[in-house]
């Protein structure tokens, strides 16, 4: 198997790892209850998605 002839420099290694950083998730406010939530997902506090109730919250099933 081929092996590297010379070792890669630190700058070359760091350029490769430039996209590996963790990012904070994007949060948007729920239009119904103003709680932060992930976009395109049901609000876990009020159960609304796109202006209608999709999830029953706080009730026994």
PDB file of N, CA, C and O in Angstrom:
ATOM      1  N   UNK A   1       0.837  -1.187   0.000  1.00  0.00           N
ATOM      2  CA  UNK A   1       0.000   0.000   0.000  1.00  0.00           C
ATOM      3  C   UNK A   1       0.877   1.243   0.000  1.00  0.00           C
ATOM      4  O   UNK A   1       1.934   1.258   0.630  1.00  0.00           O
ATOM      5  N   UNK A   2       0.448   2.280  -0.699  1.00  0.00           N
ATOM      6  CA  UNK A   2       1.253   3.497  -0.716  1.00  0.00           C
ATOM      7  C   UNK A   2       1.203   4.211   0.624  1.00  0.00           C
ATOM      8  O   UNK A   2       0.163   4.285   1.278  1.00  0.00           O
ATOM      9  N   UNK A   3       2.342   4.726   1.006  1.00  0.00           N
ATOM     10  CA  UNK A   3       2.451   5.506   2.233  1.00  0.00           C
ATOM     11  C   UNK A   3       2.885   6.918   1.883  1.00  0.00           C
ATOM     12  O   UNK A   3       3.546   7.131   0.867  1.00  0.00           O
ATOM     13  N   UNK A   4       2.515   7.891   2.723  1.00  0.00           N
ATOM     14  CA  UNK A   4       2.949   9.245   2.444  1.00  0.00           C
ATOM     15  C   UNK A   4       4.472   9.370   2.539  1.00  0.00           C
ATOM     16  O   UNK A   4       5.097   8.815   3.442  1.00  0.00           O
ATOM     17  N   UNK A   5       5.045  10.094   1.611  1.00  0.00           N
ATOM     18  CA  UNK A   5       6.503  10.261   1.615  1.00  0.00           C
ATOM     19  C   UNK A   5       6.932  11.266   2.675  1.00  0.00           C
ATOM     20  O   UNK A   5       7.965  11.093   3.323  1.00  0.00           O
ATOM     21  N   UNK A   6       6.135  12.318   2.850  1.00  0.00           N
ATOM     22  CA  UNK A   6       6.444  13.333   3.864  1.00  0.00           C
ATOM     23  C   UNK A   6       5.196  13.561   4.725  1.00  0.00           C
ATOM     24  O   UNK A   6       4.069  13.310   4.299  1.00  0.00           O
ATOM     25  N   UNK A   7       5.431  14.034   5.920  1.00  0.00           N
ATOM     26  CA  UNK A   7       4.284  14.265   6.799  1.00  0.00           C
ATOM     27  C   UNK A   7       3.581  15.557   6.399  1.00  0.00           C
ATOM     28  O   UNK A   7       4.215  16.500   5.926  1.00  0.00           O
ATOM     29  N   UNK A   8       2.265  15.588   6.594  1.00  0.00           N
ATOM     30  CA  UNK A   8       1.491  16.773   6.241  1.00  0.00           C
ATOM     31  C   UNK A   8       1.707  17.851   7.291  1.00  0.00           C
ATOM     32  O   UNK A   8       1.833  17.560   8.481  1.00  0.00           O
ATOM     33  N   UNK A   9       1.748  19.084   6.843  1.00  0.00           N
ATOM     34  CA  UNK A   9       1.968  20.205   7.762  1.00  0.00           C
ATOM     35  C   UNK A   9       0.720  20.440   8.624  1.00  0.00           C
ATOM     36  O   UNK A   9      -0.369  19.947   8.332  1.00  0.00           O
ATOM     37  N   UNK A  10       0.925  21.212   9.695  1.00  0.00           N
ATOM     38  CA  UNK A  10      -0.194  21.526  10.590  1.00  0.00           C
ATOM     39  C   UNK A  10      -1.241  22.370   9.887  1.00  0.00           C
ATOM     40  O   UNK A  10      -2.436  22.209  10.134  1.00  0.00           O
ATOM     41  N   UNK A  11      -0.805  23.269   9.016  1.00  0.00           N
ATOM     42  CA  UNK A  11      -1.780  24.114   8.318  1.00  0.00           C
ATOM     43  C   UNK A  11      -2.620  23.290   7.355  1.00  0.00           C
ATOM     44  O   UNK A  11      -3.812  23.551   7.197  1.00  0.00           O
ATOM     45  N   UNK A  12      -2.022  22.311   6.716  1.00  0.00           N
ATOM     46  CA  UNK A  12      -2.782  21.447   5.807  1.00  0.00           C
ATOM     47  C   UNK A  12      -3.792  20.596   6.572  1.00  0.00           C
ATOM     48  O   UNK A  12      -4.921  20.399   6.122  1.00  0.00           O
ATOM     49  N   UNK A  13      -3.374  20.099   7.727  1.00  0.00           N
ATOM     50  CA  UNK A  13      -4.287  19.325   8.576  1.00  0.00           C
ATOM     51  C   UNK A  13      -5.436  20.195   9.055  1.00  0.00           C
ATOM     52  O   UNK A  13      -6.590  19.767   9.053  1.00  0.00           O
ATOM     53  N   UNK A  14      -5.116  21.428   9.468  1.00  0.00           N
ATOM     54  CA  UNK A  14      -6.157  22.309   9.988  1.00  0.00           C
ATOM     55  C   UNK A  14      -7.118  22.768   8.898  1.00  0.00           C
ATOM     56  O   UNK A  14      -8.297  22.991   9.173  1.00  0.00           O
ATOM     57  N   UNK A  15      -6.635  22.912   7.667  1.00  0.00           N
ATOM     58  CA  UNK A  15      -7.534  23.251   6.558  1.00  0.00           C
ATOM     59  C   UNK A  15      -8.544  22.140   6.329  1.00  0.00           C
ATOM     60  O   UNK A  15      -9.709  22.411   6.035  1.00  0.00           O
ATOM     61  N   UNK A  16      -8.120  20.919   6.458  1.00  0.00           N
ATOM     62  CA  UNK A  16      -9.014  19.791   6.265  1.00  0.00           C
ATOM     63  C   UNK A  16     -10.084  19.757   7.362  1.00  0.00           C
ATOM     64  O   UNK A  16     -11.221  19.356   7.115  1.00  0.00           O
ATOM     65  N   UNK A  17      -9.712  20.179   8.569  1.00  0.00           N
ATOM     66  CA  UNK A  17     -10.642  20.133   9.698  1.00  0.00           C
ATOM     67  C   UNK A  17     -11.459  21.413   9.862  1.00  0.00           C
ATOM     68  O   UNK A  17     -12.129  21.588  10.880  1.00  0.00           O
ATOM     69  N   UNK A  18     -11.413  22.294   8.894  1.00  0.00           N
ATOM     70  CA  UNK A  18     -12.087  23.583   9.019  1.00  0.00           C
ATOM     71  C   UNK A  18     -13.602  23.431   9.142  1.00  0.00           C
ATOM     72  O   UNK A  18     -14.250  24.298   9.730  1.00  0.00           O
ATOM     73  N   UNK A  19     -14.183  22.364   8.609  1.00  0.00           N
ATOM     74  CA  UNK A  19     -15.644  22.192   8.610  1.00  0.00           C
ATOM     75  C   UNK A  19     -16.117  21.254   9.708  1.00  0.00           C
ATOM     76  O   UNK A  19     -17.291  20.885   9.724  1.00  0.00           O
ATOM     77  N   UNK A  20     -15.249  20.858  10.620  1.00  0.00           N
ATOM     78  CA  UNK A  20     -15.609  19.890  11.650  1.00  0.00           C
ATOM     79  C   UNK A  20     -16.168  20.511  12.924  1.00  0.00           C
ATOM     80  O   UNK A  20     -16.565  19.777  13.828  1.00  0.00           O
ATOM     81  N   UNK A  21     -16.211  21.824  13.025  1.00  0.00           N
ATOM     82  CA  UNK A  21     -16.655  22.478  14.248  1.00  0.00           C
ATOM     83  C   UNK A  21     -18.144  22.248  14.475  1.00  0.00           C
ATOM     84  O   UNK A  21     -18.927  22.200  13.527  1.00  0.00           O
ATOM     85  N   UNK A  22     -18.524  22.108  15.734  1.00  0.00           N
ATOM     86  CA  UNK A  22     -19.936  21.961  16.083  1.00  0.00           C
ATOM     87  C   UNK A  22     -20.601  23.330  16.068  1.00  0.00           C
ATOM     88  O   UNK A  22     -20.012  24.320  16.502  1.00  0.00           O
ATOM     89  N   UNK A  23     -21.811  23.379  15.576  1.00  0.00           N
ATOM     90  CA  UNK A  23     -22.557  24.633  15.517  1.00  0.00           C
ATOM     91  C   UNK A  23     -23.796  24.524  16.393  1.00  0.00           C
ATOM     92  O   UNK A  23     -24.348  23.441  16.585  1.00  0.00           O
ATOM     93  N   UNK A  24     -24.216  25.657  16.915  1.00  0.00           N
ATOM     94  CA  UNK A  24     -25.457  25.698  17.691  1.00  0.00           C
ATOM     95  C   UNK A  24     -26.630  25.500  16.735  1.00  0.00           C
ATOM     96  O   UNK A  24     -26.596  26.009  15.615  1.00  0.00           O
ATOM     97  N   UNK A  25     -27.666  24.770  17.152  1.00  0.00           N
ATOM     98  CA  UNK A  25     -28.801  24.561  16.250  1.00  0.00           C
ATOM     99  C   UNK A  25     -29.556  25.861  15.991  1.00  0.00           C
ATOM    100  O   UNK A  25     -29.659  26.720  16.866  1.00  0.00           O
ATOM    101  N   UNK A  26     -30.081  25.988  14.770  1.00  0.00           N
ATOM    102  CA  UNK A  26     -30.906  27.147  14.440  1.00  0.00           C
ATOM    103  C   UNK A  26     -32.235  27.017  15.168  1.00  0.00           C
ATOM    104  O   UNK A  26     -32.885  25.974  15.102  1.00  0.00           O
ATOM    105  N   UNK A  27     -32.629  28.054  15.847  1.00  0.00           N
ATOM    106  CA  UNK A  27     -33.898  28.047  16.554  1.00  0.00           C
ATOM    107  C   UNK A  27     -34.766  29.165  16.001  1.00  0.00           C
ATOM    108  O   UNK A  27     -34.287  30.257  15.696  1.00  0.00           O
ATOM    109  N   UNK A  28     -36.053  28.867  15.880  1.00  0.00           N
ATOM    110  CA  UNK A  28     -37.015  29.895  15.506  1.00  0.00           C
ATOM    111  C   UNK A  28     -38.079  29.937  16.593  1.00  0.00           C
ATOM    112  O   UNK A  28     -38.253  28.972  17.337  1.00  0.00           O
ATOM    113  N   UNK A  29     -38.786  31.048  16.683  1.00  0.00           N
ATOM    114  CA  UNK A  29     -39.818  31.187  17.707  1.00  0.00           C
ATOM    115  C   UNK A  29     -41.138  30.619  17.201  1.00  0.00           C
ATOM    116  O   UNK A  29     -41.520  30.820  16.048  1.00  0.00           O
ATOM    117  N   UNK A  30     -41.810  29.922  18.072  1.00  0.00           N
ATOM    118  CA  UNK A  30     -43.141  29.396  17.745  1.00  0.00           C
ATOM    119  C   UNK A  30     -44.095  30.587  17.612  1.00  0.00           C
ATOM    120  O   UNK A  30     -44.156  31.424  18.513  1.00  0.00           O
ATOM    121  N   UNK A  31     -44.837  30.677  16.508  1.00  0.00           N
ATOM    122  CA  UNK A  31     -45.754  31.815  16.349  1.00  0.00           C
ATOM    123  C   UNK A  31     -46.925  31.788  17.329  1.00  0.00           C
ATOM    124  O   UNK A  31     -47.580  32.809  17.537  1.00  0.00           O
ATOM    125  N   UNK A  32     -47.196  30.625  17.932  1.00  0.00           N
ATOM    126  CA  UNK A  32     -48.328  30.513  18.847  1.00  0.00           C
ATOM    127  C   UNK A  32     -47.940  30.880  20.284  1.00  0.00           C
ATOM    128  O   UNK A  32     -48.627  31.676  20.925  1.00  0.00           O
ATOM    129  N   UNK A  33     -46.832  30.299  20.797  1.00  0.00           N
ATOM    130  CA  UNK A  33     -46.481  30.503  22.203  1.00  0.00           C
ATOM    131  C   UNK A  33     -45.141  31.215  22.398  1.00  0.00           C
ATOM    132  O   UNK A  33     -44.738  31.451  23.537  1.00  0.00           O
ATOM    133  N   UNK A  34     -44.449  31.560  21.320  1.00  0.00           N
ATOM    134  CA  UNK A  34     -43.183  32.290  21.351  1.00  0.00           C
ATOM    135  C   UNK A  34     -42.044  31.531  22.028  1.00  0.00           C
ATOM    136  O   UNK A  34     -41.074  32.147  22.470  1.00  0.00           O
ATOM    137  N   UNK A  35     -42.142  30.218  22.115  1.00  0.00           N
ATOM    138  CA  UNK A  35     -41.049  29.394  22.650  1.00  0.00           C
ATOM    139  C   UNK A  35     -40.070  29.073  21.526  1.00  0.00           C
ATOM    140  O   UNK A  35     -40.492  28.905  20.382  1.00  0.00           O
ATOM    141  N   UNK A  36     -38.780  28.983  21.818  1.00  0.00           N
ATOM    142  CA  UNK A  36     -37.832  28.580  20.779  1.00  0.00           C
ATOM    143  C   UNK A  36     -38.023  27.118  20.405  1.00  0.00           C
ATOM    144  O   UNK A  36     -38.223  26.271  21.276  1.00  0.00           O
ATOM    145  N   UNK A  37     -37.962  26.821  19.115  1.00  0.00           N
ATOM    146  CA  UNK A  37     -38.117  25.448  18.625  1.00  0.00           C
ATOM    147  C   UNK A  37     -37.296  25.294  17.359  1.00  0.00           C
ATOM    148  O   UNK A  37     -36.908  26.286  16.743  1.00  0.00           O
ATOM    149  N   UNK A  38     -37.032  24.070  16.972  1.00  0.00           N
ATOM    150  CA  UNK A  38     -36.328  23.801  15.731  1.00  0.00           C
ATOM    151  C   UNK A  38     -37.269  24.077  14.559  1.00  0.00           C
ATOM    152  O   UNK A  38     -38.461  23.782  14.649  1.00  0.00           O
ATOM    153  N   UNK A  39     -36.759  24.635  13.467  1.00  0.00           N
ATOM    154  CA  UNK A  39     -37.628  24.917  12.330  1.00  0.00           C
ATOM    155  C   UNK A  39     -38.190  23.639  11.703  1.00  0.00           C
ATOM    156  O   UNK A  39     -37.536  22.597  11.721  1.00  0.00           O
ATOM    157  N   UNK A  40     -39.372  23.720  11.164  1.00  0.00           N
ATOM    158  CA  UNK A  40     -40.066  22.619  10.486  1.00  0.00           C
ATOM    159  C   UNK A  40     -40.364  21.460  11.426  1.00  0.00           C
ATOM    160  O   UNK A  40     -40.394  20.303  11.005  1.00  0.00           O
ATOM    161  N   UNK A  41     -40.584  21.772  12.697  1.00  0.00           N
ATOM    162  CA  UNK A  41     -40.924  20.739  13.662  1.00  0.00           C
ATOM    163  C   UNK A  41     -42.049  21.228  14.560  1.00  0.00           C
ATOM    164  O   UNK A  41     -42.256  22.433  14.706  1.00  0.00           O
ATOM    165  N   UNK A  42     -42.768  20.298  15.158  1.00  0.00           N
ATOM    166  CA  UNK A  42     -43.878  20.626  16.045  1.00  0.00           C
ATOM    167  C   UNK A  42     -43.320  21.271  17.312  1.00  0.00           C
ATOM    168  O   UNK A  42     -42.295  20.835  17.835  1.00  0.00           O
ATOM    169  N   UNK A  43     -43.988  22.297  17.796  1.00  0.00           N
ATOM    170  CA  UNK A  43     -43.599  22.925  19.055  1.00  0.00           C
ATOM    171  C   UNK A  43     -43.951  21.961  20.184  1.00  0.00           C
ATOM    172  O   UNK A  43     -45.092  21.509  20.282  1.00  0.00           O
ATOM    173  N   UNK A  44     -42.982  21.647  21.031  1.00  0.00           N
ATOM    174  CA  UNK A  44     -43.224  20.683  22.104  1.00  0.00           C
ATOM    175  C   UNK A  44     -43.942  21.308  23.291  1.00  0.00           C
ATOM    176  O   UNK A  44     -44.435  20.587  24.158  1.00  0.00           O
ATOM    177  N   UNK A  45     -44.010  22.626  23.348  1.00  0.00           N
ATOM    178  CA  UNK A  45     -44.691  23.294  24.460  1.00  0.00           C
ATOM    179  C   UNK A  45     -46.193  23.406  24.234  1.00  0.00           C
ATOM    180  O   UNK A  45     -46.978  23.198  25.160  1.00  0.00           O
ATOM    181  N   UNK A  46     -46.603  23.738  22.988  1.00  0.00           N
ATOM    182  CA  UNK A  46     -48.036  23.941  22.731  1.00  0.00           C
ATOM    183  C   UNK A  46     -48.606  22.933  21.737  1.00  0.00           C
ATOM    184  O   UNK A  46     -49.827  22.801  21.642  1.00  0.00           O
ATOM    185  N   UNK A  47     -47.766  22.223  20.998  1.00  0.00           N
ATOM    186  CA  UNK A  47     -48.247  21.202  20.073  1.00  0.00           C
ATOM    187  C   UNK A  47     -48.699  21.728  18.728  1.00  0.00           C
ATOM    188  O   UNK A  47     -49.334  20.994  17.972  1.00  0.00           O
ATOM    189  N   UNK A  48     -48.395  22.971  18.403  1.00  0.00           N
ATOM    190  CA  UNK A  48     -48.828  23.556  17.144  1.00  0.00           C
ATOM    191  C   UNK A  48     -47.768  23.387  16.065  1.00  0.00           C
ATOM    192  O   UNK A  48     -46.569  23.404  16.341  1.00  0.00           O
ATOM    193  N   UNK A  49     -48.235  23.223  14.829  1.00  0.00           N
ATOM    194  CA  UNK A  49     -47.364  23.230  13.656  1.00  0.00           C
ATOM    195  C   UNK A  49     -48.153  23.812  12.504  1.00  0.00           C
ATOM    196  O   UNK A  49     -49.237  23.325  12.186  1.00  0.00           O
ATOM    197  N   UNK A  50     -47.627  24.840  11.881  1.00  0.00           N
ATOM    198  CA  UNK A  50     -48.267  25.544  10.768  1.00  0.00           C
ATOM    199  C   UNK A  50     -49.678  26.020  11.127  1.00  0.00           C
ATOM    200  O   UNK A  50     -50.598  25.921  10.315  1.00  0.00           O
ATOM    201  N   UNK A  51     -49.839  26.530  12.336  1.00  0.00           N
ATOM    202  CA  UNK A  51     -51.096  27.147  12.734  1.00  0.00           C
ATOM    203  C   UNK A  51     -52.190  26.195  13.177  1.00  0.00           C
ATOM    204  O   UNK A  51     -53.324  26.625  13.384  1.00  0.00           O
ATOM    205  N   UNK A  52     -51.885  24.917  13.329  1.00  0.00           N
ATOM    206  CA  UNK A  52     -52.928  23.997  13.794  1.00  0.00           C
ATOM    207  C   UNK A  52     -52.352  23.026  14.819  1.00  0.00           C
ATOM    208  O   UNK A  52     -51.145  22.787  14.854  1.00  0.00           O
ATOM    209  N   UNK A  53     -53.229  22.471  15.650  1.00  0.00           N
ATOM    210  CA  UNK A  53     -52.806  21.540  16.693  1.00  0.00           C
ATOM    211  C   UNK A  53     -52.488  20.199  16.043  1.00  0.00           C
ATOM    212  O   UNK A  53     -53.319  19.613  15.350  1.00  0.00           O
ATOM    213  N   UNK A  54     -51.291  19.737  16.277  1.00  0.00           N
ATOM    214  CA  UNK A  54     -50.854  18.468  15.716  1.00  0.00           C
ATOM    215  C   UNK A  54     -50.578  17.465  16.838  1.00  0.00           C
ATOM    216  O   UNK A  54     -50.672  16.254  16.639  1.00  0.00           O
ATOM    217  N   UNK A  55     -50.235  17.985  18.017  1.00  0.00           N
ATOM    218  CA  UNK A  55     -49.812  17.149  19.134  1.00  0.00           C
ATOM    219  C   UNK A  55     -50.546  17.587  20.387  1.00  0.00           C
ATOM    220  O   UNK A  55     -50.602  18.777  20.698  1.00  0.00           O
ATOM    221  N   UNK A  56     -51.105  16.632  21.102  1.00  0.00           N
ATOM    222  CA  UNK A  56     -51.735  16.952  22.366  1.00  0.00           C
ATOM    223  C   UNK A  56     -50.660  17.036  23.441  1.00  0.00           C
ATOM    224  O   UNK A  56     -49.908  16.084  23.649  1.00  0.00           O
ATOM    225  N   UNK A  57     -50.588  18.173  24.123  1.00  0.00           N
ATOM    226  CA  UNK A  57     -49.551  18.384  25.130  1.00  0.00           C
ATOM    227  C   UNK A  57     -50.198  18.527  26.495  1.00  0.00           C
ATOM    228  O   UNK A  57     -51.181  19.252  26.646  1.00  0.00           O
ATOM    229  N   UNK A  58     -49.650  17.835  27.495  1.00  0.00           N
ATOM    230  CA  UNK A  58     -50.123  17.969  28.856  1.00  0.00           C
ATOM    231  C   UNK A  58     -51.377  17.190  29.174  1.00  0.00           C
ATOM    232  O   UNK A  58     -51.962  17.396  30.237  1.00  0.00           O
ATOM    233  N   UNK A  59     -51.816  16.300  28.295  1.00  0.00           N
ATOM    234  CA  UNK A  59     -52.995  15.497  28.558  1.00  0.00           C
ATOM    235  C   UNK A  59     -52.603  14.022  28.645  1.00  0.00           C
ATOM    236  O   UNK A  59     -51.672  13.577  27.975  1.00  0.00           O
ATOM    237  N   UNK A  60     -53.309  13.288  29.460  1.00  0.00           N
ATOM    238  CA  UNK A  60     -53.105  11.846  29.554  1.00  0.00           C
ATOM    239  C   UNK A  60     -53.717  11.177  28.338  1.00  0.00           C
ATOM    240  O   UNK A  60     -54.770  11.605  27.866  1.00  0.00           O
ATOM    241  N   UNK A  61     -53.088  10.150  27.827  1.00  0.00           N
ATOM    242  CA  UNK A  61     -53.623   9.433  26.670  1.00  0.00           C
ATOM    243  C   UNK A  61     -54.426   8.249  27.108  1.00  0.00           C
ATOM    244  O   UNK A  61     -54.958   7.520  26.271  1.00  0.00           O
TER     245      UNK A  61
END
